[in-house]
């Protein structure tokens, strides 16, 4: 892997950074405070090709690959974490599995609208009683002629309020457990599907998080994504890619907090000079910068492997756990460097502090990432 970005990637980085700085960041506080979905910004992201970055051009996408996606996610999330996660879910958890596992008819029917802003997608996996234990789901999709009838409840659905379609993971053969799970493409306007209230959250407040209740929702068998009873693999592969996006989101949040804290330290004076002169603060800055750079290398490696069509289960888990925990350290130190102002909404330090925390939980907790990394590492040693 070349650690220097190609000219194409550098151009993308500059373009997204300029857009995020000028068009997204000025609205980030308002989005957070009002808890409003940033519809206009998402429309602009679609026009720039950022909502279908890994979708081939023949289906309306930008066809730029996972590394480009990670670069763009960092820049967008640095400006506004809420906007970043909306973009992440549509790219990683909706477009990616439809492209990887969908029939030609499904790709032609759904990807162009998802990639160009005509529709927004969401991922319907977690349940009130099964989060990390995805295999413990109870939502069922039982065949009835040419349809499947779905009953159950899914929660923690990002984009749930605004989404036009959901990638749903449900038990199609409950007696087979993980070998009896199927993935479906579901119209969120389907009869019997009820969208619950938006959750009141600590952070990423501009992104809706809802519950979906399925009561005898009929979905045509042609909407199965991949093979019947093989949906668990669809979900796990989607999460591998999704973790790269969330790792990049965490990196962006951490970088935003870091850059603002460093700037503040050069402007805030105490004991006769800027507080950036203090060795204790310089040590903080050194650790923050090192952790962010190390996180970026892990994120880029996982994305590069995905672009090379290499299995990146362990590497994406490494990127997510390290980047999210590095961001945790950085936002904490950044708030501390602001002193009392860091605790005030007058400064962005507290927003970055709140937004970061979820990156250690959704799309696989840090504990689950360590479980994945440990198992994958032991498999490698067992094969030697």
C-alpha positions as a printed Julia matrix, in Angstrom:
384×3 Matrix{Float64}:
   0.0     0.0     0.0
   1.24    3.46   -0.92
   0.78    5.86    2.0
   0.57    8.8    -0.42
  -2.87    9.45   -1.82
  -3.27    9.37   -5.58
  -3.98   12.6    -7.39
  -7.6    11.5    -7.78
  -7.96   10.9    -4.05
  -6.26   14.21   -3.24
  -8.67   16.04   -5.54
 -11.63   14.3    -3.9
 -10.31   15.17   -0.46
  -9.95   18.85   -1.36
 -13.39   18.96   -2.95
 -15.16   17.34   -0.02
 -13.19   19.35    2.52
 -14.1    22.63    0.83
 -17.76   21.64    0.59
 -17.9    20.42    4.19
 -16.17   23.53    5.53
 -18.29   26.0     3.58
 -21.67   24.29    3.25
 -22.01   21.86    6.17
 -20.04   23.1     9.16
 -21.78   26.51    9.38
 -25.07   24.64    9.99
 -23.75   21.92   12.34
 -24.72   23.62   15.6
 -28.21   24.37   14.32
 -28.66   20.78   13.11
 -27.61   19.51   16.53
 -29.76   21.94   18.49
 -32.91   21.57   16.37
 -32.62   17.79   15.91
 -33.61   18.35   12.29
 -32.68   16.07    9.4
 -30.37   18.11    7.08
 -32.39   17.48    3.92
 -30.81   20.24    1.83
 -27.28   19.12    2.69
 -28.06   15.47    1.91
 -29.45   16.58   -1.46
 -26.17   18.38   -2.15
 -24.16   15.32   -1.11
 -26.19   13.32   -3.61
 -25.38   15.82   -6.36
 -21.69   15.42   -5.54
 -21.95   11.64   -5.79
 -21.28   11.05   -2.09
 -24.4     9.02   -1.32
 -23.44    6.19   -3.67
 -19.67    6.34   -3.69
 -19.02    2.62   -4.19
 -21.9     2.06   -6.62
 -20.78    1.55  -10.25
 -21.58    4.3   -12.73
 -23.94    2.01  -14.65
 -26.26    2.13  -11.62
 -25.93    5.87  -11.07
 -23.06    5.79   -8.58
 -19.68    7.5    -8.43
 -17.7     4.21   -8.51
 -14.88    5.68   -6.43
 -14.21    2.81   -4.05
 -13.87    2.3    -0.31
 -10.74    4.4     0.23
 -12.37    7.4    -1.43
 -15.43    6.77    0.71
 -13.34    6.72    3.91
 -11.63    9.97    2.92
 -14.96   11.66    2.22
 -16.54   10.3     5.42
 -13.77   11.81    7.52
 -14.24   15.24    5.97
 -18.05   15.24    6.17
 -18.05   13.93    9.75
 -15.48   16.52   10.79
 -18.01   19.16    9.76
 -21.14   17.42   11.12
 -21.31   13.94   12.63
 -25.07   13.69   12.03
 -24.61   14.25    8.31
 -21.76   11.75    8.32
 -23.78    8.87    9.73
 -26.68    9.49    7.31
 -24.19    9.26    4.46
 -22.51    6.2     6.0
 -25.66    4.1     6.35
 -26.85    4.8     2.81
 -23.45    3.87    1.36
 -22.32    0.98    3.55
 -25.43   -0.73    4.86
 -27.86   -0.23    1.97
 -26.15    0.39   -1.37
 -23.29   -2.03   -0.67
 -25.36   -5.14    0.16
 -27.78   -4.47   -2.69
 -24.88   -4.22   -5.12
 -23.01   -7.22   -3.64
 -25.97   -9.58   -3.24
 -28.82   -8.19   -5.34
 -30.15   -9.55   -8.59
 -29.72   -7.5   -11.72
 -33.36   -6.47  -11.44
 -32.87   -5.32   -7.84
 -29.76   -3.32   -8.7
 -31.52   -1.57  -11.56
 -34.63   -0.92   -9.47
 -33.0     0.5    -6.33
 -29.4     1.62   -6.75
 -29.88    4.59   -9.11
 -32.33    6.32   -6.75
 -30.23    5.52   -3.66
 -27.04    6.78   -5.27
 -28.49    9.99   -6.69
 -30.75   11.12   -3.85
 -34.1     9.93   -5.14
 -34.39    7.61   -2.16
 -32.76    7.09    1.23
 -32.11    3.72    2.81
 -31.79    2.27    6.31
 -30.63   -1.0     7.9
 -33.1    -2.99   10.01
 -31.13   -5.5    12.12
 -31.02   -4.73   15.87
 -33.96   -5.55   18.11
 -34.95   -4.55   21.65
 -33.65   -7.9    22.89
 -30.79   -8.52   20.45
 -28.17   -5.91   19.72
 -24.67   -7.35   19.78
 -26.24  -10.82   19.77
 -27.7   -10.42   16.28
 -28.3   -14.17   16.09
 -30.77  -13.81   18.96
 -33.3   -11.92   16.82
 -36.98  -12.88   17.0
 -38.41  -11.03   13.98
 -39.75  -13.63   11.56
 -40.41  -13.6     7.82
 -42.47  -16.67    6.95
 -43.31  -17.67    3.41
 -46.93  -17.46    2.29
 -47.18  -18.32   -1.39
 -45.22  -15.76   -3.4
 -44.79  -13.47   -0.36
 -43.08  -13.44    3.0
 -45.11  -12.21    5.99
 -42.99  -10.29    8.49
 -43.71   -9.84   12.19
 -41.46   -8.35   14.84
 -39.78   -5.19   16.07
 -36.48   -3.63   15.04
 -34.87   -0.68   16.78
 -31.9     1.71   16.67
 -32.62    2.32   12.99
 -30.52    5.2    11.68
 -32.39    7.19    8.99
 -35.54    5.41   10.16
 -37.78    8.47   10.0
 -36.79    9.54    6.49
 -35.87    6.24    4.8
 -37.78    5.05    1.74
 -36.57    1.48    1.96
 -34.96   -0.82    4.5
 -32.56   -3.71    4.25
 -34.25   -6.03    6.75
 -32.65   -9.06    8.39
 -35.17  -11.59    9.76
 -35.66  -15.28   10.57
 -37.09  -17.09    7.56
 -36.5   -20.57    9.04
 -36.45  -20.01   12.84
 -35.57  -23.64   13.59
 -32.24  -23.21   11.76
 -31.17  -20.16   13.83
 -28.31  -18.29   12.04
 -28.64  -20.66    9.09
 -32.27  -19.67    8.72
 -31.9   -15.89    8.39
 -32.77  -14.0     5.21
 -32.26  -10.43    4.04
 -35.06   -8.46    2.37
 -35.55   -5.13    0.65
 -38.63   -3.58    2.26
 -40.59   -0.49    1.25
 -40.97    1.54    4.44
 -44.46    2.6     3.3
 -45.62   -1.03    3.35
 -48.94   -1.73    5.03
 -48.37   -2.95    8.58
 -45.0    -1.26    9.03
 -45.14    1.36   11.8
 -42.34    3.86   12.33
 -41.88    4.69   16.02
 -40.89    8.0    17.53
 -37.41    9.37   17.06
 -35.15    8.62   20.02
 -33.87   11.48   22.17
 -30.12   10.92   22.05
 -26.91   12.19   23.58
 -25.4    13.05   20.2
 -25.76   12.86   16.4
 -29.06   14.61   16.97
 -29.67   15.54   13.33
 -29.9    11.86   12.41
 -33.18   10.15   13.25
 -33.07    6.87   15.18
 -36.37    4.99   15.33
 -38.12    1.69   15.94
 -39.86   -0.26   13.15
 -42.75   -2.51   14.09
 -43.7    -5.11   11.49
 -47.25   -6.47   11.77
 -48.1    -8.91    8.99
 -46.05   -6.91    6.51
 -46.12   -8.69    3.15
 -42.96   -8.59    1.08
 -42.69  -10.29   -2.35
 -40.27  -13.22   -2.45
 -38.48  -11.41   -5.28
 -37.34   -8.88   -2.66
 -35.07  -11.41   -0.95
 -31.52  -10.02   -1.01
 -29.13  -12.86   -1.77
 -30.12  -16.46   -1.19
 -32.99  -17.48    1.07
 -31.72  -18.46    4.55
 -28.28  -16.98    3.83
 -29.02  -13.48    5.1
 -26.73  -13.64    8.12
 -23.72  -13.54    5.76
 -25.3   -10.56    3.97
 -25.6    -8.7     7.28
 -22.08   -9.54    8.49
 -20.47   -8.53    5.19
 -22.4    -5.26    5.23
 -21.18   -4.56    8.76
 -17.57   -5.2     7.73
 -17.87   -2.31    5.28
 -20.0    -0.26    7.64
 -17.31   -0.37   10.29
 -14.89    1.32    7.92
 -17.4     4.15    7.53
 -17.95    4.54   11.28
 -14.2     4.41   11.91
 -13.82    7.26    9.42
 -16.67    9.11   11.14
 -14.92    8.77   14.51
 -11.7     9.99   12.92
 -13.48   13.06   11.54
 -15.06   13.91   14.89
 -11.73   13.5    16.63
  -9.96   15.68   14.09
 -12.56   18.43   14.47
 -12.1    18.44   18.25
  -8.31   18.31   17.93
  -7.95   21.19   15.48
 -10.27   23.45   17.46
  -8.5    22.65   20.72
  -5.07   23.39   19.26
  -6.32   26.68   17.83
  -7.87   27.6    21.17
  -4.62   26.8    22.98
  -2.76   29.37   20.89
  -5.36   32.06   21.59
  -6.05   31.46   25.28
  -3.53   33.17   27.54
  -2.68   32.32   31.14
   0.35   33.02   33.35
   1.81   35.45   30.86
   1.46   33.61   27.57
  -0.6    31.23   25.43
  -1.45   27.97   27.17
   0.1    26.13   24.2
   3.48   26.98   25.81
   2.81   24.59   28.69
   4.58   21.27   28.42
   1.64   19.39   29.96
  -0.61   20.67   27.18
   1.99   19.92   24.51
   2.09   16.31   25.7
  -1.7    16.16   25.25
  -1.37   17.54   21.73
   1.33   14.99   20.9
  -0.77   12.06   22.06
  -3.87   13.36   20.29
  -2.04   13.82   16.99
  -0.39   10.4    17.21
  -3.63    8.56   17.95
  -5.45   10.26   15.08
  -2.69    9.49   12.58
  -2.51    5.86   13.7
  -6.3     5.58   13.4
  -6.21    6.99    9.88
  -3.66    4.4     8.78
  -5.86    1.59   10.09
  -8.93    3.03    8.37
  -7.11    3.46    5.07
  -5.66   -0.06    5.25
  -9.09   -1.64    5.75
 -10.55    0.47    2.93
  -7.63   -0.36    0.62
  -8.1    -4.08    1.3
 -11.8    -3.78    0.51
 -10.93   -2.07   -2.78
  -8.57   -4.97   -3.55
 -11.46   -7.38   -2.91
  -9.59   -8.85    0.04
 -11.42  -10.07    3.12
 -11.09   -7.31    5.72
 -13.19   -8.54    8.66
 -10.33   -8.28   11.15
  -8.89   -5.1     9.68
 -12.21   -3.24    9.63
 -12.81   -4.27   13.25
  -9.32   -3.04   14.18
  -9.97    0.26   12.42
 -13.3     0.78   14.16
 -12.23   -0.07   17.7
  -9.01    1.92   17.48
 -10.45    4.96   15.7
 -13.49    5.21   17.98
 -11.41    4.88   21.15
  -8.76    7.26   19.82
 -11.54    9.76   19.15
 -12.8     9.22   22.69
  -9.4    10.21   24.05
  -9.11   13.19   21.71
 -12.56   14.7    22.43
 -11.98   14.28   26.16
  -8.61   16.04   26.04
  -9.97   18.71   23.7
 -12.75   19.55   26.12
 -10.23   19.64   28.98
  -8.0    22.02   27.04
 -10.95   24.4    26.71
 -11.38   24.45   30.48
 -14.76   25.76   31.59
 -15.57   26.9    28.06
 -15.44   23.29   26.95
 -18.49   22.6    29.09
 -20.41   25.41   27.42
 -22.43   25.19   24.21
 -20.72   28.42   23.17
 -17.91   26.18   21.9
 -18.1    23.04   19.76
 -15.99   20.92   22.13
 -19.04   19.63   23.99
 -20.84   18.68   20.74
 -17.88   16.68   19.51
 -17.68   15.04   22.94
 -21.34   13.96   22.69
 -21.22   12.93   19.03
 -18.17   10.73   19.45
 -19.56    8.44   22.12
 -21.86    6.46   19.84
 -18.98    5.44   17.56
 -17.89    2.95   20.24
 -21.36    1.37   20.24
 -23.18    1.28   16.9
 -22.31   -1.09   14.07
 -20.65   -3.3    16.66
 -19.51   -2.28   20.14
 -15.83   -2.1    21.03
 -16.27   -5.38   22.88
 -17.65   -7.07   19.75
 -14.78   -5.67   17.68
 -12.28   -7.21   20.09
 -14.14  -10.51   19.9
 -13.94  -10.41   16.09
 -10.25   -9.47   16.12
  -9.42  -12.18   18.65
 -11.27  -14.9    16.76
  -9.83  -13.92   13.4
  -6.3   -13.79   14.82
  -6.63  -17.21   16.44
  -7.92  -18.66   13.16
  -4.84  -17.38   11.39
  -2.51  -18.94   13.96
  -4.43  -22.22   13.86
  -3.82  -22.47   10.12
  -0.03  -22.08   10.44
